[in-house]
Amino acid sequence: MITSRESGRDGEWNVRRVPGGSSVKDYRCPGCDQVLPAGTPHVVAWPADDTGGVEDRRHWHLPCWNARDRRRPGSRRR
């Protein structure tokens, strides 16, 4: 899988797009706080600076990742 670098108001991120067939377990999306079931295409993102590591990776629904700059801090979609 190819990792790209993306910028946003929340900083620089390493981003990897995960096809549905490569996803074998459930994750919780930090954008909407809903479960990302195994087999769902999604995005994995982690800080691009030297402070981010494997433990900082988060799995996002693609629409939630794309909308992260439009949300207020601490707000969650229900």
All heavy atoms as a GROMACS GRO file, in nm:
protein
  624
    1MET      N    1   0.084  -0.119   0.000
    1MET     CA    2   0.000   0.000   0.000
    1MET      C    3   0.088   0.125   0.000
    1MET      O    4   0.192   0.127   0.062
    1MET     CB    5  -0.090   0.000   0.123
    1MET     CG    6  -0.207  -0.093   0.108
    1MET     SD    7  -0.316  -0.085   0.249
    1MET     CE    8  -0.268  -0.236   0.330
    2ILE      N    9   0.040   0.226  -0.066
    2ILE     CA   10   0.115   0.351  -0.080
    2ILE      C   11   0.073   0.448   0.030
    2ILE      O   12  -0.045   0.467   0.056
    2ILE     CB   13   0.090   0.413  -0.218
    2ILE    CG1   14   0.141   0.319  -0.326
    2ILE    CG2   15   0.156   0.549  -0.228
    2ILE    CD1   16   0.106   0.362  -0.465
    3THR      N   17   0.172   0.507   0.093
    3THR     CA   18   0.147   0.609   0.194
    3THR      C   19   0.174   0.745   0.133
    3THR      O   20   0.277   0.767   0.070
    3THR     CB   21   0.239   0.588   0.316
    3THR    OG1   22   0.215   0.458   0.370
    3THR    CG2   23   0.214   0.692   0.422
    4SER      N   24   0.078   0.837   0.150
    4SER     CA   25   0.096   0.974   0.102
    4SER      C   26   0.104   1.067   0.222
    4SER      O   27   0.078   1.028   0.336
    4SER     CB   28  -0.019   1.013   0.009
    4SER     OG   29  -0.141   1.011   0.078
    5ARG      N   30   0.137   1.192   0.196
    5ARG     CA   31   0.143   1.292   0.301
    5ARG      C   32   0.038   1.397   0.271
    5ARG      O   33   0.028   1.445   0.158
    5ARG     CB   34   0.281   1.354   0.304
    5ARG     CG   35   0.305   1.437   0.426
    5ARG     CD   36   0.452   1.470   0.433
    5ARG     NE   37   0.476   1.546   0.554
    5ARG     CZ   38   0.582   1.532   0.629
    5ARG    NH1   39   0.676   1.449   0.595
    5ARG    NH2   40   0.596   1.605   0.737
    6GLU      N   41  -0.043   1.431   0.373
    6GLU     CA   42  -0.148   1.531   0.356
    6GLU      C   43  -0.136   1.638   0.463
    6GLU      O   44  -0.097   1.609   0.575
    6GLU     CB   45  -0.287   1.465   0.364
    6GLU     CG   46  -0.315   1.370   0.251
    6GLU     CD   47  -0.456   1.315   0.253
    6GLU    OE1   48  -0.545   1.377   0.316
    6GLU    OE2   49  -0.476   1.209   0.191
    7SER      N   50  -0.173   1.759   0.426
    7SER     CA   51  -0.170   1.872   0.518
    7SER      C   52  -0.312   1.916   0.548
    7SER      O   53  -0.400   1.907   0.463
    7SER     CB   54  -0.097   1.991   0.456
    7SER     OG   55   0.035   1.958   0.427
    8GLY      N   56  -0.333   1.965   0.668
    8GLY     CA   57  -0.462   2.020   0.707
    8GLY      C   58  -0.440   2.120   0.819
    8GLY      O   59  -0.328   2.141   0.863
    9ARG      N   60  -0.549   2.180   0.864
    9ARG     CA   61  -0.538   2.273   0.977
    9ARG      C   62  -0.486   2.203   1.101
    9ARG      O   63  -0.432   2.266   1.191
    9ARG     CB   64  -0.673   2.337   1.007
    9ARG     CG   65  -0.714   2.438   0.903
    9ARG     CD   66  -0.836   2.512   0.943
    9ARG     NE   67  -0.950   2.421   0.951
    9ARG     CZ   68  -1.072   2.454   0.980
    9ARG    NH1   69  -1.101   2.579   1.006
    9ARG    NH2   70  -1.168   2.365   0.982
   10ASP      N   71  -0.503   2.071   1.103
   10ASP     CA   72  -0.460   1.992   1.219
   10ASP      C   73  -0.319   1.936   1.202
   10ASP      O   74  -0.275   1.852   1.280
   10ASP     CB   75  -0.559   1.880   1.246
   10ASP     CG   76  -0.583   1.790   1.126
   10ASP    OD1   77  -0.534   1.822   1.015
   10ASP    OD2   78  -0.650   1.688   1.142
   11GLY      N   79  -0.245   1.982   1.102
   11GLY     CA   80  -0.105   1.942   1.086
   11GLY      C   81  -0.078   1.856   0.963
   11GLY      O   82  -0.162   1.846   0.873
   12GLU      N   83   0.039   1.795   0.963
   12GLU     CA   84   0.083   1.708   0.855
   12GLU      C   85   0.057   1.563   0.895
   12GLU      O   86   0.085   1.523   1.008
   12GLU     CB   87   0.234   1.725   0.830
   12GLU     CG   88   0.272   1.862   0.782
   12GLU     CD   89   0.240   1.880   0.636
   12GLU    OE1   90   0.260   1.787   0.557
   12GLU    OE2   91   0.192   1.990   0.600
   13TRP      N   92   0.007   1.485   0.799
   13TRP     CA   93  -0.030   1.346   0.827
   13TRP      C   94   0.024   1.252   0.721
   13TRP      O   95   0.027   1.286   0.602
   13TRP     CB   96  -0.183   1.332   0.829
   13TRP     CG   97  -0.245   1.409   0.939
   13TRP    CD1   98  -0.287   1.539   0.934
   13TRP    CD2   99  -0.269   1.365   1.072
   13TRP    NE1  100  -0.337   1.577   1.056
   13TRP    CE2  101  -0.327   1.472   1.142
   13TRP    CE3  102  -0.248   1.244   1.137
   13TRP    CZ2  103  -0.364   1.461   1.276
   13TRP    CZ3  104  -0.286   1.233   1.270
   13TRP    CH2  105  -0.343   1.341   1.338
   14ASN      N  106   0.065   1.134   0.764
   14ASN     CA  107   0.089   1.024   0.674
   14ASN      C  108  -0.044   0.954   0.658
   14ASN      O  109  -0.113   0.927   0.758
   14ASN     CB  110   0.192   0.926   0.731
   14ASN     CG  111   0.329   0.987   0.738
   14ASN    OD1  112   0.375   1.048   0.644
   14ASN    ND2  113   0.395   0.971   0.852
   15VAL      N  114  -0.084   0.925   0.535
   15VAL     CA  115  -0.216   0.870   0.509
   15VAL      C  116  -0.203   0.749   0.417
   15VAL      O  117  -0.133   0.755   0.316
   15VAL     CB  118  -0.308   0.976   0.443
   15VAL    CG1  119  -0.445   0.919   0.414
   15VAL    CG2  120  -0.319   1.098   0.533
   16ARG      N  121  -0.271   0.644   0.453
   16ARG     CA  122  -0.274   0.523   0.372
   16ARG      C  123  -0.419   0.483   0.348
   16ARG      O  124  -0.496   0.473   0.442
   16ARG     CB  125  -0.200   0.412   0.445
   16ARG     CG  126  -0.189   0.284   0.366
   16ARG     CD  127  -0.107   0.180   0.438
   16ARG     NE  128   0.029   0.230   0.456
   16ARG     CZ  129   0.108   0.195   0.557
   16ARG    NH1  130   0.065   0.111   0.649
   16ARG    NH2  131   0.229   0.244   0.567
   17ARG      N  132  -0.454   0.462   0.224
   17ARG     CA  133  -0.589   0.416   0.190
   17ARG      C  134  -0.590   0.264   0.194
   17ARG      O  135  -0.504   0.200   0.133
   17ARG     CB  136  -0.629   0.470   0.055
   17ARG     CG  137  -0.654   0.621   0.070
   17ARG     CD  138  -0.695   0.692  -0.047
   17ARG     NE  139  -0.738   0.829  -0.039
   17ARG     CZ  140  -0.704   0.926   0.041
   17ARG    NH1  141  -0.622   0.903   0.138
   17ARG    NH2  142  -0.749   1.048   0.031
   18VAL      N  143  -0.685   0.209   0.266
   18VAL     CA  144  -0.693   0.064   0.286
   18VAL      C  145  -0.814   0.011   0.210
   18VAL      O  146  -0.928   0.049   0.240
   18VAL     CB  147  -0.706   0.030   0.436
   18VAL    CG1  148  -0.715  -0.120   0.456
   18VAL    CG2  149  -0.589   0.089   0.514
   19PRO      N  150  -0.792  -0.079   0.112
   19PRO     CA  151  -0.907  -0.138   0.042
   19PRO      C  152  -0.982  -0.232   0.136
   19PRO      O  153  -0.926  -0.285   0.232
   19PRO     CB  154  -0.844  -0.215  -0.073
   19PRO     CG  155  -0.697  -0.216  -0.051
   19PRO     CD  156  -0.665  -0.121   0.061
   20GLY      N  157  -1.109  -0.251   0.110
   20GLY     CA  158  -1.193  -0.333   0.198
   20GLY      C  159  -1.139  -0.472   0.221
   20GLY      O  160  -1.143  -0.524   0.331
   21GLY      N  161  -1.086  -0.536   0.117
   21GLY     CA  162  -1.036  -0.672   0.131
   21GLY      C  163  -0.914  -0.684   0.220
   21GLY      O  164  -0.882  -0.792   0.268
   22SER      N  165  -0.845  -0.573   0.246
   22SER     CA  166  -0.725  -0.575   0.330
   22SER      C  167  -0.756  -0.550   0.477
   22SER      O  168  -0.668  -0.560   0.561
   22SER     CB  169  -0.626  -0.469   0.282
   22SER     OG  170  -0.584  -0.497   0.152
   23SER      N  171  -0.878  -0.516   0.506
   23SER     CA  172  -0.918  -0.483   0.643
   23SER      C  173  -0.977  -0.608   0.710
   23SER      O  174  -1.082  -0.656   0.670
   23SER     CB  175  -1.021  -0.370   0.640
   23SER     OG  176  -1.068  -0.343   0.768
   24VAL      N  177  -0.909  -0.659   0.812
   24VAL     CA  178  -0.951  -0.785   0.873
   24VAL      C  179  -1.004  -0.773   1.015
   24VAL      O  180  -1.042  -0.873   1.076
   24VAL     CB  181  -0.835  -0.888   0.870
   24VAL    CG1  182  -0.797  -0.922   0.728
   24VAL    CG2  183  -0.715  -0.835   0.947
   25LYS      N  184  -1.010  -0.653   1.069
   25LYS     CA  185  -1.067  -0.637   1.203
   25LYS      C  186  -1.144  -0.506   1.212
   25LYS      O  187  -1.131  -0.419   1.126
   25LYS     CB  188  -0.962  -0.648   1.312
   25LYS     CG  189  -0.855  -0.543   1.311
   25LYS     CD  190  -0.749  -0.574   1.416
   25LYS     CE  191  -0.728  -0.457   1.508
   25LYS     NZ  192  -0.622  -0.474   1.604
   26ASP      N  193  -1.225  -0.493   1.316
   26ASP     CA  194  -1.304  -0.372   1.338
   26ASP      C  195  -1.218  -0.263   1.402
   26ASP      O  196  -1.128  -0.293   1.481
   26ASP     CB  197  -1.422  -0.401   1.431
   26ASP     CG  198  -1.524  -0.495   1.372
   26ASP    OD1  199  -1.519  -0.522   1.251
   26ASP    OD2  200  -1.611  -0.542   1.449
   27TYR      N  201  -1.249  -0.139   1.367
   27TYR     CA  202  -1.184  -0.022   1.427
   27TYR      C  203  -1.292   0.078   1.462
   27TYR      O  204  -1.404   0.068   1.415
   27TYR     CB  205  -1.086   0.043   1.328
   27TYR     CG  206  -0.973  -0.046   1.287
   27TYR    CD1  207  -0.978  -0.116   1.166
   27TYR    CD2  208  -0.862  -0.062   1.368
   27TYR    CE1  209  -0.873  -0.198   1.128
   27TYR    CE2  210  -0.758  -0.144   1.330
   27TYR     CZ  211  -0.764  -0.212   1.211
   27TYR     OH  212  -0.660  -0.294   1.174
   28ARG      N  213  -1.260   0.177   1.544
   28ARG     CA  214  -1.353   0.285   1.576
   28ARG      C  215  -1.300   0.413   1.513
   28ARG      O  216  -1.188   0.454   1.538
   28ARG     CB  217  -1.368   0.303   1.726
   28ARG     CG  218  -1.473   0.408   1.760
   28ARG     CD  219  -1.526   0.397   1.900
   28ARG     NE  220  -1.589   0.271   1.930
   28ARG     CZ  221  -1.717   0.241   1.908
   28ARG    NH1  222  -1.796   0.330   1.852
   28ARG    NH2  223  -1.766   0.124   1.942
   29CYS      N  224  -1.383   0.475   1.429
   29CYS     CA  225  -1.346   0.598   1.360
   29CYS      C  226  -1.345   0.714   1.459
   29CYS      O  227  -1.445   0.739   1.526
   29CYS     CB  228  -1.445   0.625   1.247
   29CYS     SG  229  -1.420   0.782   1.162
   30PRO      N  230  -1.233   0.788   1.468
   30PRO     CA  231  -1.230   0.903   1.560
   30PRO      C  232  -1.313   1.021   1.510
   30PRO      O  233  -1.343   1.112   1.587
   30PRO     CB  234  -1.081   0.940   1.566
   30PRO     CG  235  -1.025   0.888   1.439
   30PRO     CD  236  -1.105   0.767   1.401
   31GLY      N  237  -1.353   1.021   1.384
   31GLY     CA  238  -1.432   1.131   1.331
   31GLY      C  239  -1.578   1.126   1.370
   31GLY      O  240  -1.640   1.228   1.396
   32CYS      N  241  -1.634   1.004   1.375
   32CYS     CA  242  -1.777   0.990   1.406
   32CYS      C  243  -1.802   0.899   1.526
   32CYS      O  244  -1.915   0.884   1.569
   32CYS     CB  245  -1.852   0.937   1.284
   32CYS     SG  246  -1.806   0.768   1.238
   33ASP      N  247  -1.696   0.838   1.577
   33ASP     CA  248  -1.704   0.748   1.692
   33ASP      C  249  -1.790   0.624   1.663
   33ASP      O  250  -1.845   0.565   1.754
   33ASP     CB  251  -1.756   0.823   1.816
   33ASP     CG  252  -1.717   0.751   1.944
   33ASP    OD1  253  -1.609   0.691   1.949
   33ASP    OD2  254  -1.797   0.755   2.040
   34GLN      N  255  -1.801   0.587   1.536
   34GLN     CA  256  -1.876   0.468   1.497
   34GLN      C  257  -1.777   0.358   1.456
   34GLN      O  258  -1.663   0.386   1.421
   34GLN     CB  259  -1.970   0.500   1.379
   34GLN     CG  260  -2.072   0.607   1.410
   34GLN     CD  261  -2.165   0.567   1.523
   34GLN    OE1  262  -2.222   0.460   1.521
   34GLN    NE2  263  -2.178   0.655   1.621
   35VAL      N  264  -1.825   0.234   1.459
   35VAL     CA  265  -1.740   0.121   1.424
   35VAL      C  266  -1.717   0.117   1.274
   35VAL      O  267  -1.809   0.139   1.195
   35VAL     CB  268  -1.804  -0.012   1.472
   35VAL    CG1  269  -1.726  -0.132   1.420
   35VAL    CG2  270  -1.811  -0.015   1.623
   36LEU      N  271  -1.595   0.090   1.237
   36LEU     CA  272  -1.555   0.064   1.099
   36LEU      C  273  -1.544  -0.089   1.089
   36LEU      O  274  -1.446  -0.146   1.134
   36LEU     CB  275  -1.416   0.124   1.078
   36LEU     CG  276  -1.399   0.236   0.982
   36LEU    CD1  277  -1.273   0.312   1.014
   36LEU    CD2  278  -1.400   0.187   0.842
   37PRO      N  279  -1.644  -0.158   1.037
   37PRO     CA  280  -1.640  -0.304   1.036
   37PRO      C  281  -1.528  -0.357   0.946
   37PRO      O  282  -1.489  -0.293   0.848
   37PRO     CB  283  -1.776  -0.344   0.978
   37PRO     CG  284  -1.860  -0.222   0.984
   37PRO     CD  285  -1.768  -0.105   0.982
   38ALA      N  286  -1.478  -0.475   0.980
   38ALA     CA  287  -1.379  -0.543   0.895
   38ALA      C  288  -1.434  -0.550   0.754
   38ALA      O  289  -1.554  -0.569   0.732
   38ALA     CB  290  -1.351  -0.682   0.949
   39GLY      N  291  -1.347  -0.534   0.656
   39GLY     CA  292  -1.388  -0.541   0.517
   39GLY      C  293  -1.433  -0.409   0.458
   39GLY      O  294  -1.469  -0.402   0.342
   40THR      N  295  -1.431  -0.302   0.538
   40THR     CA  296  -1.473  -0.170   0.492
   40THR      C  297  -1.351  -0.091   0.443
   40THR      O  298  -1.254  -0.078   0.517
   40THR     CB  299  -1.539  -0.092   0.607
   40THR    OG1  300  -1.649  -0.166   0.657
   40THR    CG2  301  -1.585   0.045   0.562
   41PRO      N  302  -1.356  -0.038   0.321
   41PRO     CA  303  -1.246   0.050   0.278
   41PRO      C  304  -1.239   0.172   0.370
   41PRO      O  305  -1.342   0.224   0.413
   41PRO     CB  306  -1.286   0.093   0.136
   41PRO     CG  307  -1.397   0.003   0.095
   41PRO     CD  308  -1.459  -0.050   0.220
   42HIS      N  309  -1.117   0.214   0.403
   42HIS     CA  310  -1.102   0.327   0.494
   42HIS      C  311  -0.963   0.389   0.479
   42HIS      O  312  -0.886   0.349   0.393
   42HIS     CB  313  -1.130   0.285   0.638
   42HIS     CG  314  -1.033   0.184   0.695
   42HIS    ND1  315  -1.040   0.050   0.666
   42HIS    CD2  316  -0.927   0.200   0.777
   42HIS    CE1  317  -0.942  -0.014   0.730
   42HIS    NE2  318  -0.872   0.075   0.798
   43VAL      N  319  -0.934   0.486   0.566
   43VAL     CA  320  -0.806   0.558   0.566
   43VAL      C  321  -0.739   0.534   0.701
   43VAL      O  322  -0.804   0.538   0.805
   43VAL     CB  323  -0.831   0.710   0.547
   43VAL    CG1  324  -0.703   0.788   0.565
   43VAL    CG2  325  -0.890   0.737   0.411
   44VAL      N  326  -0.608   0.511   0.698
   44VAL     CA  327  -0.528   0.507   0.819
   44VAL      C  328  -0.439   0.630   0.817
   44VAL      O  329  -0.374   0.658   0.716
   44VAL     CB  330  -0.441   0.380   0.826
   44VAL    CG1  331  -0.356   0.380   0.952
   44VAL    CG2  332  -0.526   0.255   0.821
   45ALA      N  333  -0.440   0.706   0.926
   45ALA     CA  334  -0.361   0.830   0.932
   45ALA      C  335  -0.285   0.835   1.063
   45ALA      O  336  -0.333   0.788   1.166
   45ALA     CB  337  -0.453   0.951   0.919
   46TRP      N  338  -0.165   0.895   1.057
   46TRP     CA  339  -0.084   0.916   1.175
   46TRP      C  340   0.002   1.039   1.153
   46TRP      O  341   0.027   1.077   1.040
   46TRP     CB  342  -0.002   0.792   1.211
   46TRP     CG  343   0.102   0.751   1.110
   46TRP    CD1  344   0.234   0.781   1.112
   46TRP    CD2  345   0.080   0.672   0.991
   46TRP    NE1  346   0.297   0.726   1.002
   46TRP    CE2  347   0.204   0.658   0.926
   46TRP    CE3  348  -0.032   0.613   0.933
   46TRP    CZ2  349   0.220   0.589   0.807
   46TRP    CZ3  350  -0.017   0.544   0.814
   46TRP    CH2  351   0.108   0.531   0.753
   47PRO      N  352   0.043   1.106   1.262
   47PRO     CA  353   0.120   1.230   1.248
   47PRO      C  354   0.246   1.209   1.164
   47PRO      O  355   0.315   1.107   1.178
   47PRO     CB  356   0.157   1.267   1.391
   47PRO     CG  357   0.053   1.199   1.475
   47PRO     CD  358   0.020   1.072   1.403
   48ALA      N  359   0.274   1.304   1.076
   48ALA     CA  360   0.389   1.293   0.986
   48ALA      C  361   0.519   1.338   1.053
   48ALA      O  362   0.626   1.308   1.002
   48ALA     CB  363   0.366   1.374   0.860
   49ASP      N  364   0.510   1.406   1.166
   49ASP     CA  365   0.633   1.449   1.232
   49ASP      C  366   0.697   1.331   1.305
   49ASP      O  367   0.642   1.222   1.309
   49ASP     CB  368   0.608   1.566   1.326
   49ASP     CG  369   0.508   1.534   1.436
   49ASP    OD1  370   0.482   1.415   1.461
   49ASP    OD2  371   0.456   1.628   1.497
   50ASP      N  372   0.811   1.352   1.362
   50ASP     CA  373   0.884   1.244   1.428
   50ASP      C  374   0.818   1.195   1.556
   50ASP      O  375   0.860   1.095   1.612
   50ASP     CB  376   1.027   1.288   1.457
   50ASP     CG  377   1.108   1.304   1.330
   50ASP    OD1  378   1.075   1.239   1.228
   50ASP    OD2  379   1.206   1.381   1.332
   51THR      N  380   0.715   1.266   1.605
   51THR     CA  381   0.651   1.223   1.729
   51THR      C  382   0.547   1.115   1.705
   51THR      O  383   0.503   1.049   1.799
   51THR     CB  384   0.582   1.342   1.800
   51THR    OG1  385   0.479   1.392   1.714
   51THR    CG2  386   0.681   1.452   1.832
   52GLY      N  387   0.504   1.094   1.580
   52GLY     CA  388   0.402   0.995   1.551
   52GLY      C  389   0.462   0.859   1.523
   52GLY      O  390   0.562   0.847   1.453
   53GLY      N  391   0.402   0.757   1.580
   53GLY     CA  392   0.448   0.621   1.556
   53GLY      C  393   0.331   0.528   1.532
   53GLY      O  394   0.216   0.571   1.517
   54VAL      N  395   0.358   0.400   1.532
   54VAL     CA  396   0.256   0.298   1.506
   54VAL      C  397   0.139   0.311   1.603
   54VAL      O  398   0.024   0.298   1.564
   54VAL     CB  399   0.319   0.156   1.514
   54VAL    CG1  400   0.214   0.048   1.505
   54VAL    CG2  401   0.423   0.138   1.406
   55GLU      N  402   0.168   0.342   1.727
   55GLU     CA  403   0.060   0.354   1.827
   55GLU      C  404  -0.029   0.475   1.804
   55GLU      O  405  -0.137   0.486   1.861
   55GLU     CB  406   0.118   0.357   1.969
   55GLU     CG  407   0.202   0.478   2.001
   55GLU     CD  408   0.346   0.474   1.948
   55GLU    OE1  409   0.389   0.370   1.894
   55GLU    OE2  410   0.414   0.576   1.959
   56ASP      N  411   0.013   0.567   1.717
   56ASP     CA  412  -0.065   0.687   1.688
   56ASP      C  413  -0.153   0.673   1.564
   56ASP      O  414  -0.224   0.767   1.528
   56ASP     CB  415   0.029   0.807   1.668
   56ASP     CG  416   0.107   0.838   1.794
   56ASP    OD1  417   0.044   0.851   1.900
   56ASP    OD2  418   0.231   0.846   1.785
   57ARG      N  419  -0.151   0.557   1.499
   57ARG     CA  420  -0.233   0.537   1.379
   57ARG      C  421  -0.380   0.533   1.418
   57ARG      O  422  -0.417   0.473   1.519
   57ARG     CB  423  -0.197   0.406   1.309
   57ARG     CG  424  -0.062   0.409   1.245
   57ARG     CD  425  -0.037   0.283   1.169
   57ARG     NE  426  -0.047   0.168   1.258
   57ARG     CZ  427  -0.022   0.044   1.223
   57ARG    NH1  428   0.014   0.015   1.101
   57ARG    NH2  429  -0.033  -0.054   1.310
   58ARG      N  430  -0.463   0.596   1.337
   58ARG     CA  431  -0.607   0.595   1.357
   58ARG      C  432  -0.674   0.557   1.226
   58ARG      O  433  -0.631   0.598   1.119
   58ARG     CB  434  -0.659   0.732   1.404
   58ARG     CG  435  -0.604   0.775   1.539
   58ARG     CD  436  -0.652   0.683   1.652
   58ARG     NE  437  -0.594   0.717   1.780
   58ARG     CZ  438  -0.488   0.658   1.834
   58ARG    NH1  439  -0.426   0.561   1.771
   58ARG    NH2  440  -0.444   0.694   1.952
   59HIS      N  441  -0.779   0.480   1.237
   59HIS     CA  442  -0.853   0.431   1.121
   59HIS      C  443  -0.981   0.512   1.107
   59HIS      O  444  -1.061   0.516   1.200
   59HIS     CB  445  -0.885   0.282   1.139
   59HIS     CG  446  -0.761   0.198   1.147
   59HIS    ND1  447  -0.721   0.117   1.044
   59HIS    CD2  448  -0.668   0.184   1.244
   59HIS    CE1  449  -0.608   0.055   1.078
   59HIS    NE2  450  -0.574   0.094   1.198
   60TRP      N  451  -0.999   0.577   0.991
   60TRP     CA  452  -1.108   0.670   0.966
   60TRP      C  453  -1.194   0.623   0.850
   60TRP      O  454  -1.141   0.570   0.751
   60TRP     CB  455  -1.054   0.805   0.924
   60TRP     CG  456  -0.974   0.882   1.024
   60TRP    CD1  457  -0.849   0.853   1.070
   60TRP    CD2  458  -1.011   1.004   1.087
   60TRP    NE1  459  -0.806   0.950   1.156
   60TRP    CE2  460  -0.904   1.044   1.168
   60TRP    CE3  461  -1.125   1.083   1.079
   60TRP    CZ2  462  -0.909   1.160   1.243
   60TRP    CZ3  463  -1.128   1.199   1.155
   60TRP    CH2  464  -1.022   1.236   1.237
   61HIS      N  465  -1.326   0.650   0.856
   61HIS     CA  466  -1.408   0.643   0.735
   61HIS      C  467  -1.355   0.751   0.642
   61HIS      O  468  -1.318   0.860   0.688
   61HIS     CB  469  -1.555   0.676   0.765
   61HIS     CG  470  -1.624   0.578   0.852
   61HIS    ND1  471  -1.651   0.604   0.985
   61HIS    CD2  472  -1.673   0.454   0.825
   61HIS    CE1  473  -1.716   0.500   1.036
   61HIS    NE2  474  -1.729   0.408   0.941
   62LEU      N  475  -1.352   0.727   0.513
   62LEU     CA  476  -1.300   0.827   0.419
   62LEU      C  477  -1.377   0.959   0.428
   62LEU      O  478  -1.315   1.066   0.434
   62LEU     CB  479  -1.300   0.773   0.276
   62LEU     CG  480  -1.243   0.868   0.171
   62LEU    CD1  481  -1.102   0.911   0.203
   62LEU    CD2  482  -1.251   0.802   0.034
   63PRO      N  483  -1.512   0.958   0.432
   63PRO     CA  484  -1.583   1.087   0.445
   63PRO      C  485  -1.549   1.161   0.575
   63PRO      O  486  -1.541   1.284   0.577
   63PRO     CB  487  -1.731   1.049   0.440
   63PRO     CG  488  -1.735   0.917   0.372
   63PRO     CD  489  -1.607   0.848   0.412
   64CYS      N  490  -1.529   1.088   0.684
   64CYS     CA  491  -1.493   1.153   0.811
   64CYS      C  492  -1.354   1.215   0.801
   64CYS      O  493  -1.333   1.327   0.850
   64CYS     CB  494  -1.497   1.051   0.925
   64CYS     SG  495  -1.662   0.989   0.962
   65TRP      N  496  -1.260   1.145   0.739
   65TRP     CA  497  -1.126   1.200   0.721
   65TRP      C  498  -1.132   1.327   0.637
   65TRP      O  499  -1.072   1.429   0.671
   65TRP     CB  500  -1.036   1.096   0.656
   65TRP     CG  501  -0.900   1.151   0.622
   65TRP    CD1  502  -0.853   1.180   0.499
   65TRP    CD2  503  -0.796   1.186   0.715
   65TRP    NE1  504  -0.726   1.230   0.508
   65TRP    CE2  505  -0.689   1.235   0.639
   65TRP    CE3  506  -0.783   1.181   0.853
   65TRP    CZ2  507  -0.569   1.279   0.697
   65TRP    CZ3  508  -0.665   1.226   0.912
   65TRP    CH2  509  -0.560   1.273   0.834
   66ASN      N  510  -1.207   1.322   0.529
   66ASN     CA  511  -1.216   1.438   0.440
   66ASN      C  512  -1.287   1.556   0.505
   66ASN      O  513  -1.263   1.671   0.467
   66ASN     CB  514  -1.288   1.400   0.311
   66ASN     CG  515  -1.206   1.308   0.224
   66ASN    OD1  516  -1.084   1.305   0.234
   66ASN    ND2  517  -1.271   1.231   0.140
   67ALA      N  518  -1.371   1.533   0.606
   67ALA     CA  519  -1.447   1.639   0.671
   67ALA      C  520  -1.382   1.689   0.801
   67ALA      O  521  -1.436   1.779   0.864
   67ALA     CB  522  -1.589   1.590   0.702
   68ARG      N  523  -1.268   1.637   0.837
   68ARG     CA  524  -1.212   1.670   0.968
   68ARG      C  525  -1.182   1.819   0.985
   68ARG      O  526  -1.191   1.872   1.094
   68ARG     CB  527  -1.088   1.586   0.997
   68ARG     CG  528  -0.966   1.626   0.922
   68ARG     CD  529  -0.854   1.523   0.935
   68ARG     NE  530  -0.732   1.572   0.878
   68ARG     CZ  531  -0.708   1.584   0.748
   68ARG    NH1  532  -0.800   1.547   0.661
   68ARG    NH2  533  -0.593   1.632   0.705
   69ASP      N  534  -1.150   1.890   0.878
   69ASP     CA  535  -1.124   2.035   0.887
   69ASP      C  536  -1.251   2.118   0.904
   69ASP      O  537  -1.245   2.235   0.939
   69ASP     CB  538  -1.050   2.085   0.763
   69ASP     CG  539  -0.901   2.054   0.767
   69ASP    OD1  540  -0.850   2.022   0.875
   69ASP    OD2  541  -0.837   2.062   0.661
   70ARG      N  542  -1.366   2.058   0.878
   70ARG     CA  543  -1.493   2.133   0.888
   70ARG      C  544  -1.561   2.114   1.023
   70ARG      O  545  -1.665   2.172   1.048
   70ARG     CB  546  -1.587   2.088   0.776
   70ARG     CG  547  -1.535   2.126   0.638
   70ARG     CD  548  -1.638   2.105   0.530
   70ARG     NE  549  -1.687   1.969   0.520
   70ARG     CZ  550  -1.636   1.876   0.437
   70ARG    NH1  551  -1.534   1.906   0.359
   70ARG    NH2  552  -1.688   1.756   0.432
   71ARG      N  553  -1.504   2.035   1.109
   71ARG     CA  554  -1.564   2.009   1.240
   71ARG      C  555  -1.501   2.096   1.346
   71ARG      O  556  -1.382   2.125   1.342
   71ARG     CB  557  -1.544   1.863   1.278
   71ARG     CG  558  -1.624   1.771   1.195
   71ARG     CD  559  -1.661   1.647   1.277
   71ARG     NE  560  -1.747   1.565   1.196
   71ARG     CZ  561  -1.705   1.459   1.127
   71ARG    NH1  562  -1.580   1.422   1.133
   71ARG    NH2  563  -1.789   1.391   1.054
   72ARG      N  564  -1.581   2.131   1.446
   72ARG     CA  565  -1.528   2.201   1.562
   72ARG      C  566  -1.449   2.102   1.646
   72ARG      O  567  -1.482   1.984   1.650
   72ARG     CB  568  -1.642   2.258   1.647
   72ARG     CG  569  -1.720   2.366   1.580
   72ARG     CD  570  -1.822   2.427   1.677
   72ARG     NE  571  -1.887   2.332   1.764
   72ARG     CZ  572  -2.006   2.277   1.741
   72ARG    NH1  573  -2.072   2.306   1.632
   72ARG    NH2  574  -2.059   2.195   1.827
   73PRO      N  575  -1.346   2.148   1.718
   73PRO     CA  576  -1.271   2.056   1.806
   73PRO      C  577  -1.365   1.992   1.907
   73PRO      O  578  -1.450   2.058   1.966
   73PRO     CB  579  -1.171   2.149   1.876
   73PRO     CG  580  -1.158   2.266   1.786
   73PRO     CD  581  -1.293   2.282   1.719
   74GLY      N  582  -1.352   1.864   1.924
   74GLY     CA  583  -1.432   1.791   2.021
   74GLY      C  584  -1.570   1.753   1.977
   74GLY      O  585  -1.641   1.682   2.046
   75SER      N  586  -1.615   1.800   1.860
   75SER     CA  587  -1.750   1.766   1.815
   75SER      C  588  -1.748   1.630   1.745
   75SER      O  589  -1.652   1.596   1.677
   75SER     CB  590  -1.805   1.871   1.720
   75SER     OG  591  -1.736   1.872   1.599
   76ARG      N  592  -1.852   1.555   1.766
   76ARG     CA  593  -1.862   1.424   1.705
   76ARG      C  594  -1.997   1.412   1.637
   76ARG      O  595  -2.097   1.460   1.688
   76ARG     CB  596  -1.850   1.313   1.808
   76ARG     CG  597  -1.713   1.315   1.872
   76ARG     CD  598  -1.684   1.179   1.926
   76ARG     NE  599  -1.560   1.184   1.997
   76ARG     CZ  600  -1.452   1.121   1.957
   76ARG    NH1  601  -1.453   1.048   1.850
   76ARG    NH2  602  -1.340   1.129   2.024
   77ARG      N  603  -1.997   1.347   1.524
   77ARG     CA  604  -2.121   1.322   1.453
   77ARG      C  605  -2.188   1.201   1.513
   77ARG      O  606  -2.124   1.102   1.543
   77ARG     CB  607  -2.090   1.300   1.304
   77ARG     CG  608  -2.210   1.312   1.218
   77ARG     CD  609  -2.169   1.313   1.075
   77ARG     NE  610  -2.148   1.175   1.034
   77ARG     CZ  611  -2.082   1.139   0.926
   77ARG    NH1  612  -2.027   1.228   0.851
   77ARG    NH2  613  -2.070   1.014   0.895
   78ARG      N  614  -2.316   1.205   1.532
   78ARG     CA  615  -2.388   1.089   1.589
   78ARG      C  616  -2.477   1.029   1.485
   78ARG      O  617  -2.530   1.084   1.400
   78ARG     CB  618  -2.472   1.133   1.707
   78ARG     CG  619  -2.387   1.185   1.819
   78ARG     CD  620  -2.331   1.073   1.899
   78ARG     NE  621  -2.246   1.130   2.003
   78ARG     CZ  622  -2.148   1.066   2.056
   78ARG    NH1  623  -2.117   0.946   2.020
   78ARG    NH2  624  -2.075   1.118   2.148
   0.00000   0.00000   0.00000
